[in-house]
Amino acid sequence: MLERFVIRFAIVFGILAIPTLFRKPSWKLWVPYFLLNGVLNHLFDAILVKTGKLKYPVRFLPRKFKINFVYDYIICAFLSVWYGQATYNSRLPGIVGKLLLFGLPQSTYEIWGERKTKLLKFQGNWDWVHSAFAVFIVKILTRSILEVIKRVVLPKIDENVAGDERG
């Protein structure tokens, strides 16, 4: 019962959070970044499930996914986007400091989910410390990708848009 409530709440949360993808500098950055985060979360999660580190006894569309689709593609993806938005103009100390602000609640949610619900179960030698470390690693990895997008991809998009407006 609690598990279904959490899953439904996360889906509603995701729908209500969609407008945050249209913040400046551009939806052309945040929407693909959101989707990229979902895919990266999916890949990491699939590896952990396949190697027997994690199990999701109760999940959305259990016949289609062995991973927690809602968590990977909604909760984690939005938190990563908001982390990216919060650190968009930050230097390394700000990026690391805000990593704690975004990573600790997410890790706490995972610990709560494992201990109080059937949404996830750590297995084998995997425990909350490993899970928290993985959250931080994924956040840093996706933030690094954001930096590459900012420096390489966005200038090309802006250049093409300016050329289209002139021609």
Residue frames as a rotation matrix with the C-alpha (Angstrom) as fourth column:
MET 1
0.565 0.825 0.000 0.00
0.825 -0.565 0.000 0.00
0.000 0.000 -1.000 0.00
LEU 2
0.539 -0.454 -0.709 2.70
0.075 -0.813 0.578 2.50
-0.839 -0.365 -0.404 1.03
GLU 3
-0.493 -0.796 0.351 4.77
0.389 0.159 0.907 1.47
-0.778 0.584 0.231 -1.97
ARG 4
-0.149 0.525 0.838 1.96
0.984 -0.009 0.180 2.20
0.102 0.851 -0.515 -4.44
PHE 5
0.832 0.416 -0.367 1.38
0.487 -0.864 0.125 5.58
-0.265 -0.283 -0.922 -2.79
VAL 6
0.124 -0.880 -0.458 5.08
0.042 -0.456 0.889 6.47
-0.991 -0.130 -0.020 -3.14
ILE 7
-0.618 -0.336 0.711 5.10
0.661 0.269 0.701 5.43
-0.426 0.903 0.056 -6.81
ARG 8
0.264 0.806 0.530 1.94
0.941 -0.335 0.040 7.42
0.210 0.488 -0.847 -7.58
PHE 9
0.759 -0.046 -0.650 3.23
0.297 -0.863 0.408 10.41
-0.579 -0.503 -0.642 -5.64
ALA 10
-0.288 -0.953 -0.097 6.49
0.223 -0.165 0.961 10.32
-0.931 0.255 0.260 -7.64
ILE 11
-0.436 0.195 0.879 4.58
0.900 0.121 0.419 10.23
-0.025 0.973 -0.228 -10.94
VAL 12
0.689 0.721 0.079 2.43
0.715 -0.693 0.092 13.22
0.121 -0.007 -0.993 -9.92
PHE 13
0.465 -0.638 -0.613 5.56
0.196 -0.602 0.774 14.98
-0.863 -0.480 -0.155 -8.65
GLY 14
-0.529 -0.716 0.456 7.20
0.564 0.105 0.819 14.41
-0.634 0.691 0.348 -12.03
ILE 15
0.006 0.629 0.777 4.23
0.959 -0.224 0.174 15.83
0.284 0.744 -0.605 -13.93
LEU 16
0.884 0.376 -0.278 4.13
0.456 -0.826 0.332 18.91
-0.105 -0.420 -0.901 -11.69
ALA 17
0.277 -0.881 -0.384 7.89
0.197 -0.339 0.920 19.40
-0.941 -0.330 0.080 -12.01
ILE 18
0.222 -0.180 0.958 7.92
0.953 0.249 -0.174 19.51
-0.207 0.952 0.227 -15.83
PRO 19
0.932 0.163 0.324 7.86
0.262 -0.920 -0.291 23.35
0.250 0.356 -0.900 -15.96
THR 20
0.657 -0.742 -0.131 11.27
-0.209 -0.347 0.914 23.41
-0.724 -0.574 -0.383 -14.24
LEU 21
0.057 -0.633 0.772 12.75
0.764 0.526 0.374 21.99
-0.643 0.568 0.513 -17.44
PHE 22
0.398 0.198 0.896 11.95
0.833 -0.487 -0.263 25.27
0.384 0.851 -0.358 -19.17
ARG 23
0.758 -0.242 -0.606 14.10
0.276 -0.723 0.634 27.50
-0.591 -0.647 -0.481 -16.98
LYS 24
0.812 -0.549 -0.197 16.88
-0.518 -0.525 -0.675 29.58
0.267 0.650 -0.711 -18.42
PRO 25
-0.601 -0.420 -0.680 19.30
-0.311 -0.661 0.683 29.29
-0.736 0.622 0.266 -20.11
SER 26
-0.364 0.461 -0.809 17.17
-0.917 -0.026 0.398 27.10
0.163 0.887 0.432 -22.36
TRP 27
0.529 0.601 0.599 14.85
-0.607 0.761 -0.228 24.14
-0.593 -0.243 0.767 -22.56
LYS 28
0.752 -0.311 -0.581 17.19
-0.439 0.421 -0.794 22.99
0.491 0.852 0.180 -25.35
LEU 29
-0.426 -0.899 0.102 19.67
-0.630 0.214 -0.746 22.22
0.649 -0.382 -0.658 -22.58
TRP 30
-0.533 0.162 0.830 17.44
-0.801 0.219 -0.557 20.93
-0.273 -0.962 0.013 -19.77
VAL 31
0.601 0.799 0.015 15.10
-0.750 0.570 -0.337 18.60
-0.278 0.191 0.941 -21.66
PRO 32
0.534 -0.451 -0.715 17.92
-0.303 0.687 -0.661 16.57
0.789 0.570 0.230 -23.30
TYR 33
-0.553 -0.751 0.360 19.87
-0.581 0.038 -0.813 16.69
0.597 -0.659 -0.457 -20.02
PHE 34
-0.044 0.669 0.742 16.81
-0.929 0.245 -0.276 15.32
-0.367 -0.701 0.611 -18.21
LEU 35
0.858 0.400 -0.322 16.50
-0.506 0.765 -0.398 12.47
0.087 0.504 0.859 -20.73
LEU 36
0.106 -0.917 -0.384 20.24
-0.354 0.326 -0.877 11.77
0.929 0.229 -0.290 -20.60
ASN 37
-0.532 -0.257 0.807 20.02
-0.837 0.014 -0.548 11.55
0.129 -0.966 -0.222 -16.80
GLY 38
0.460 0.790 0.405 17.20
-0.801 0.566 -0.194 9.04
-0.382 -0.235 0.894 -17.06
VAL 39
0.788 -0.210 -0.579 19.20
-0.287 0.707 -0.646 6.87
0.545 0.675 0.497 -19.44
LEU 40
-0.292 -0.955 0.059 22.34
-0.457 0.085 -0.886 7.02
0.840 -0.285 -0.461 -17.27
ASN 41
-0.296 0.272 0.916 20.33
-0.932 0.129 -0.340 6.20
-0.211 -0.954 0.215 -14.14
HIS 42
0.772 0.629 -0.092 18.73
-0.626 0.726 -0.284 3.30
-0.112 0.277 0.954 -16.03
LEU 43
0.428 -0.685 -0.590 22.13
-0.285 0.517 -0.807 1.95
0.858 0.514 0.026 -17.10
PHE 44
-0.585 -0.657 0.475 23.62
-0.635 0.008 -0.772 2.14
0.504 -0.754 -0.422 -13.60
ASP 45
-0.038 0.688 0.725 20.48
-0.922 0.256 -0.290 0.63
-0.385 -0.680 0.625 -12.09
ALA 46
0.800 0.346 -0.490 20.35
-0.552 0.744 -0.376 -2.19
0.235 0.571 0.787 -14.66
ILE 47
-0.075 -0.916 -0.394 23.95
-0.336 0.395 -0.855 -3.11
0.939 0.068 -0.337 -13.85
LEU 48
-0.668 -0.179 0.722 23.22
-0.734 0.001 -0.679 -3.17
0.121 -0.984 -0.133 -10.11
VAL 49
0.359 0.864 0.353 20.12
-0.849 0.460 -0.262 -5.30
-0.389 -0.206 0.898 -10.59
LYS 50
0.711 -0.098 -0.696 21.84
-0.453 0.694 -0.560 -7.68
0.538 0.713 0.449 -13.01
THR 51
-0.324 -0.919 -0.223 24.81
-0.270 0.316 -0.909 -8.17
0.907 -0.234 -0.351 -10.66
GLY 52
0.171 0.507 -0.845 22.46
0.606 0.622 0.496 -8.83
0.777 -0.596 -0.201 -7.74
LYS 53
-0.851 -0.517 -0.093 23.33
0.406 -0.536 -0.740 -5.72
0.333 -0.667 0.666 -5.72
LEU 54
-0.748 0.663 -0.021 19.78
-0.560 -0.648 -0.516 -4.30
-0.356 -0.375 0.856 -5.79
LYS 55
-0.756 0.644 0.120 16.32
0.628 0.660 0.413 -5.69
0.187 0.387 -0.903 -6.11
TYR 56
-0.811 0.578 0.093 13.02
-0.584 -0.809 -0.059 -3.85
0.042 -0.102 0.994 -6.57
PRO 57
-0.855 0.490 0.171 10.25
0.413 0.841 -0.349 -6.06
-0.315 -0.228 -0.922 -5.18
VAL 58
0.303 0.951 -0.056 7.54
0.745 -0.274 -0.609 -3.44
-0.595 0.143 -0.791 -5.84
ARG 59
-0.717 -0.582 -0.384 7.93
0.168 -0.679 0.715 -1.27
-0.676 0.448 0.585 -8.94
PHE 60
0.173 0.714 -0.679 6.07
-0.581 -0.483 -0.655 0.46
-0.795 0.508 0.331 -11.74
LEU 61
0.651 0.199 -0.732 5.38
-0.745 0.350 -0.568 -1.85
0.143 0.915 0.377 -14.73
PRO 62
0.166 -0.647 0.745 7.08
-0.672 0.479 0.565 -4.89
-0.722 -0.594 -0.355 -13.18
ARG 63
0.622 0.087 0.778 6.61
0.361 0.850 -0.384 -7.05
-0.694 0.520 0.497 -16.29
LYS 64
0.910 -0.242 0.338 8.51
0.238 -0.365 -0.900 -4.55
0.341 0.899 -0.275 -18.43
PHE 65
0.272 -0.820 0.504 11.24
-0.486 -0.569 -0.664 -3.32
0.831 -0.065 -0.553 -16.09
LYS 66
0.348 -0.287 -0.893 13.51
0.739 0.670 0.073 -4.94
0.577 -0.685 0.445 -13.51
ILE 67
-0.780 -0.625 0.036 14.66
0.512 -0.670 -0.538 -1.46
0.360 -0.401 0.842 -12.50
ASN 68
-0.081 0.724 -0.685 12.73
0.761 -0.399 -0.512 1.23
-0.644 -0.563 -0.519 -10.67
PHE 69
-0.236 0.020 0.972 11.62
0.912 -0.340 0.228 3.19
0.335 0.940 0.062 -13.75
VAL 70
0.743 0.616 0.262 9.85
0.477 -0.762 0.439 5.95
0.470 -0.201 -0.860 -11.80
TYR 71
0.712 -0.539 -0.450 12.84
0.313 -0.331 0.890 6.57
-0.629 -0.775 -0.067 -9.55
ASP 72
-0.241 -0.903 0.355 15.39
0.746 0.062 0.664 6.54
-0.621 0.424 0.659 -12.39
TYR 73
-0.491 0.056 0.869 13.45
0.805 -0.353 0.478 8.57
0.334 0.934 0.128 -14.93
ILE 74
0.508 0.696 0.507 11.57
0.394 -0.711 0.582 10.96
0.766 -0.096 -0.635 -12.64
ILE 75
0.959 -0.075 -0.272 13.03
0.236 -0.313 0.920 11.41
-0.154 -0.947 -0.283 -9.16
CYS 76
0.164 -0.986 -0.035 16.74
0.659 0.083 0.748 11.04
-0.734 -0.146 0.663 -9.98
ALA 77
-0.206 -0.237 0.949 16.45
0.948 -0.290 0.134 12.81
0.244 0.927 0.284 -13.32
PHE 78
0.664 0.491 0.565 14.70
0.344 -0.870 0.352 15.88
0.664 -0.040 -0.746 -11.86
LEU 79
0.860 -0.396 -0.320 17.11
0.237 -0.246 0.940 16.03
-0.451 -0.885 -0.118 -8.92
SER 80
-0.092 -0.937 0.337 20.02
0.845 0.105 0.524 15.94
-0.527 0.333 0.782 -11.35
VAL 81
0.033 0.179 0.983 18.49
0.775 -0.626 0.088 18.69
0.632 0.759 -0.160 -13.49
TRP 82
0.919 0.350 0.180 17.88
0.157 -0.746 0.647 20.86
0.361 -0.566 -0.741 -10.43
TYR 83
0.513 -0.829 -0.221 21.43
0.481 0.065 0.874 20.17
-0.710 -0.555 0.433 -9.27
GLY 84
-0.262 -0.594 0.761 22.65
0.964 -0.116 0.241 21.22
-0.055 0.796 0.603 -12.71
GLN 85
0.387 0.490 0.781 20.50
0.526 -0.813 0.250 24.36
0.757 0.314 -0.572 -12.63
ALA 86
0.983 0.005 -0.183 21.70
0.167 -0.439 0.883 25.23
-0.076 -0.899 -0.432 -9.12
THR 87
0.289 -0.955 -0.063 25.35
0.325 0.036 0.945 24.79
-0.900 -0.293 0.321 -10.11
TYR 88
0.766 0.097 0.635 25.15
0.638 -0.003 -0.770 26.09
-0.073 0.995 -0.064 -13.68
ASN 89
0.649 -0.526 0.550 27.45
-0.098 -0.774 -0.625 29.07
0.755 0.352 -0.554 -12.99
SER 90
0.911 -0.265 0.316 29.25
-0.320 0.027 0.947 27.59
-0.260 -0.964 -0.060 -9.96
ARG 91
0.030 -0.953 -0.301 32.91
-0.828 0.145 -0.541 26.81
0.559 0.266 -0.785 -9.59
LEU 92
-0.301 -0.223 -0.927 34.20
0.000 0.972 -0.233 23.55
0.954 -0.070 -0.293 -8.08
PRO 93
-0.997 -0.063 -0.044 33.65
0.040 0.057 -0.998 24.46
0.066 -0.996 -0.055 -4.38
GLY 94
-0.428 0.904 -0.019 30.03
-0.835 -0.403 -0.375 25.43
-0.346 -0.144 0.927 -5.08
ILE 95
0.024 0.383 -0.923 29.48
-0.724 0.643 0.248 22.32
0.689 0.663 0.293 -7.17
VAL 96
-0.613 -0.334 -0.716 30.77
0.184 0.821 -0.540 20.08
0.769 -0.463 -0.442 -4.36
GLY 97
-0.958 0.265 0.109 28.86
-0.198 -0.339 -0.920 21.97
-0.207 -0.903 0.377 -1.66
LYS 98
-0.154 0.959 -0.238 25.59
-0.973 -0.189 -0.132 21.75
-0.172 0.212 0.962 -3.55
LEU 99
-0.353 -0.037 -0.935 26.30
-0.397 0.911 0.114 18.09
0.847 0.411 -0.336 -4.25
LEU 100
-0.963 -0.009 -0.268 25.73
0.235 0.448 -0.863 17.49
0.128 -0.894 -0.429 -0.54
LEU 101
-0.638 0.762 -0.110 22.49
-0.548 -0.550 -0.630 19.50
-0.541 -0.341 0.769 -0.61
PHE 102
0.125 0.690 -0.712 21.10
-0.982 0.190 0.012 17.36
0.144 0.698 0.702 -3.44
GLY 103
-0.304 -0.361 -0.882 22.80
-0.389 0.892 -0.231 14.02
0.870 0.272 -0.412 -2.75
LEU 104
-0.976 -0.115 0.183 22.04
-0.210 0.303 -0.930 13.67
0.051 -0.946 -0.320 0.96
PRO 105
-0.201 0.963 0.179 18.23
-0.794 -0.053 -0.605 13.87
-0.573 -0.264 0.775 0.62
GLN 106
0.322 0.291 -0.901 18.34
-0.842 0.522 -0.132 11.42
0.432 0.802 0.413 -2.28
SER 107
-0.587 -0.604 -0.539 20.51
-0.243 0.766 -0.595 9.01
0.772 -0.219 -0.596 -0.29
THR 108
-0.840 0.345 0.418 18.22
-0.442 0.010 -0.897 9.41
-0.314 -0.938 0.144 2.72
TYR 109
0.171 0.932 -0.319 15.23
-0.964 0.092 -0.248 8.57
-0.201 0.350 0.915 0.52
GLU 110
0.065 -0.212 -0.975 16.98
-0.557 0.803 -0.212 5.40
0.828 0.557 -0.066 -0.68
ILE 111
-0.908 -0.414 -0.053 17.83
-0.166 0.475 -0.864 4.36
0.384 -0.776 -0.500 2.89
TRP 112
-0.486 0.820 0.302 14.23
-0.682 -0.139 -0.718 4.99
-0.547 -0.555 0.627 3.98
GLY 113
0.273 0.617 -0.738 12.93
-0.948 0.302 -0.098 3.10
0.163 0.726 0.668 0.94
GLU 114
-0.297 -0.479 -0.826 15.10
-0.341 0.861 -0.376 0.11
0.892 0.170 -0.419 1.73
ARG 115
-0.978 -0.206 -0.025 14.33
-0.042 0.315 -0.948 0.00
0.203 -0.926 -0.317 5.45
LYS 116
-0.656 0.755 0.031 10.64
-0.311 -0.232 -0.922 0.95
-0.688 -0.614 0.387 5.55
THR 117
0.375 0.804 -0.461 9.19
-0.790 0.017 -0.613 -0.22
-0.485 0.594 0.641 2.22
LYS 118
0.239 -0.250 0.938 9.47
0.366 0.918 0.152 -2.95
-0.899 0.307 0.311 -0.36
LEU 119
0.913 0.100 -0.394 10.51
-0.273 -0.569 -0.776 -0.47
-0.302 0.816 -0.492 -3.05
LEU 120
0.408 -0.828 -0.385 14.13
-0.525 0.132 -0.841 -1.54
0.747 0.545 -0.381 -2.94
LYS 121
0.958 -0.194 0.213 16.32
-0.067 0.568 0.820 -4.09
-0.280 -0.800 0.531 -1.21
PHE 122
0.186 -0.966 -0.181 20.07
-0.975 -0.158 -0.159 -4.03
0.125 0.206 -0.971 -0.93
GLN 123
0.990 0.141 0.006 21.54
-0.141 0.989 0.045 -7.48
0.000 -0.045 0.999 -1.51
GLY 124
0.515 -0.843 -0.155 24.86
0.637 0.497 -0.590 -9.20
0.574 0.205 0.793 -1.02
ASN 125
-0.231 -0.714 -0.661 27.60
0.957 -0.289 -0.023 -6.87
-0.174 -0.638 0.750 0.10
TRP 126
-0.534 0.132 0.835 25.73
0.345 -0.868 0.358 -3.77
0.772 0.479 0.418 -1.18
ASP 127
-0.118 0.521 -0.845 24.47
0.979 -0.081 -0.187 -1.46
-0.166 -0.849 -0.501 1.55
TRP 128
0.805 0.579 -0.131 23.42
0.561 -0.814 -0.150 2.14
-0.193 0.047 -0.980 2.11
VAL 129
0.223 -0.801 -0.556 27.02
-0.039 -0.577 0.816 3.39
-0.974 -0.160 -0.160 2.06
HIS 130
-0.671 -0.442 0.595 27.57
0.510 0.307 0.804 1.98
-0.538 0.843 0.019 -1.43
SER 131
0.132 0.836 0.532 24.23
0.991 -0.126 -0.049 3.37
0.026 0.534 -0.845 -2.53
ALA 132
0.778 0.108 -0.619 25.01
0.272 -0.946 0.176 6.86
-0.567 -0.306 -0.765 -1.19
PHE 133
-0.251 -0.946 -0.204 28.42
0.004 -0.212 0.977 6.77
-0.968 0.245 0.057 -2.87
ALA 134
-0.532 0.119 0.838 26.76
0.811 0.357 0.464 5.76
-0.244 0.926 -0.287 -6.16
VAL 135
0.619 0.785 -0.025 24.32
0.764 -0.609 -0.214 8.69
-0.183 0.114 -0.977 -5.88
PHE 136
0.519 -0.491 -0.699 27.24
-0.092 -0.845 0.526 11.11
-0.850 -0.209 -0.484 -5.49
ILE 137
-0.553 -0.760 0.341 29.20
0.228 0.255 0.940 9.53
-0.801 0.598 0.032 -8.36
VAL 138
-0.160 0.578 0.800 26.23
0.984 0.157 0.083 9.70
-0.078 0.801 -0.594 -10.74
LYS 139
0.802 0.454 -0.388 25.58
0.462 -0.883 -0.079 13.35
-0.379 -0.116 -0.918 -9.77
ILE 140
0.118 -0.850 -0.514 29.23
-0.208 -0.527 0.824 14.28
-0.971 0.010 -0.239 -10.44
LEU 141
-0.620 -0.323 0.715 29.24
0.536 0.492 0.686 12.33
-0.573 0.809 -0.132 -13.71
THR 142
0.204 0.782 0.589 26.09
0.979 -0.165 -0.120 14.00
0.004 0.601 -0.799 -14.99
ARG 143
0.778 0.004 -0.628 27.31
0.159 -0.969 0.191 17.42
-0.608 -0.248 -0.754 -13.83
SER 144
-0.332 -0.941 -0.064 30.53
0.016 -0.074 0.997 16.82
-0.943 0.330 0.040 -15.80
ILE 145
-0.431 0.279 0.858 28.44
0.882 0.329 0.337 16.01
-0.188 0.902 -0.388 -18.86
LEU 146
0.698 0.697 -0.163 26.53
0.671 -0.716 -0.194 19.26
-0.252 0.026 -0.967 -18.30
GLU 147
0.298 -0.672 -0.678 29.82
-0.097 -0.728 0.678 21.16
-0.950 -0.136 -0.282 -18.39
VAL 148
-0.706 -0.520 0.481 30.72
0.372 0.306 0.876 19.55
-0.603 0.798 -0.023 -21.72
ILE 149
0.037 0.815 0.578 27.29
0.999 -0.017 -0.039 20.39
-0.022 0.579 -0.815 -23.12
LYS 150
0.717 0.233 -0.656 27.64
0.373 -0.925 0.078 24.00
-0.589 -0.301 -0.750 -21.91
ARG 151
0.050 -0.848 -0.528 31.04
-0.253 -0.523 0.814 24.46
-0.966 0.093 -0.241 -23.50
VAL 152
-0.852 -0.465 0.243 30.71
0.051 0.387 0.921 22.44
-0.522 0.797 -0.306 -26.70
VAL 153
-0.518 0.707 0.482 27.08
0.855 0.452 0.254 21.86
-0.038 0.544 -0.838 -27.70
LEU 154
0.346 0.759 -0.552 25.27
0.724 -0.590 -0.357 25.03
-0.596 -0.276 -0.754 -26.61
PRO 155
-0.219 -0.437 -0.872 27.58
-0.214 -0.851 0.480 27.43
-0.952 0.291 0.093 -28.48
LYS 156
-0.976 -0.126 0.178 26.93
0.128 0.329 0.936 25.45
-0.177 0.936 -0.305 -31.69
ILE 157
-0.194 0.976 0.097 23.16
0.976 0.202 -0.081 25.51
-0.099 0.079 -0.992 -31.13
ASP 158
0.328 0.280 -0.902 23.24
0.370 -0.917 -0.150 29.27
-0.869 -0.284 -0.404 -30.46
GLU 159
-0.629 -0.646 -0.433 25.41
-0.205 -0.399 0.894 29.75
-0.750 0.651 0.118 -33.56
ASN 160
-0.842 0.362 0.401 22.93
0.538 0.499 0.680 27.83
0.046 0.788 -0.614 -35.75
VAL 161
0.157 0.941 -0.300 19.95
0.928 -0.244 -0.281 29.73
-0.338 -0.234 -0.912 -34.33
ALA 162
0.072 -0.203 -0.977 21.65
0.005 -0.979 0.204 33.06
-0.997 -0.019 -0.069 -34.99
GLY 163
-0.895 -0.439 -0.075 22.44
-0.094 0.020 0.995 31.94
-0.435 0.898 -0.059 -38.55
ASP 164
-0.506 0.794 0.335 18.81
0.862 0.453 0.228 30.88
0.030 0.405 -0.914 -39.14
GLU 165
0.306 0.652 -0.694 17.52
0.667 -0.667 -0.332 34.23
-0.679 -0.361 -0.639 -37.92
ARG 166
-0.256 -0.499 -0.828 19.82
-0.269 -0.786 0.557 36.10
-0.928 0.366 0.067 -40.35
GLY 167
-0.964 -0.250 -0.092 19.18
-0.166 0.290 0.943 33.89
-0.209 0.924 -0.321 -43.37
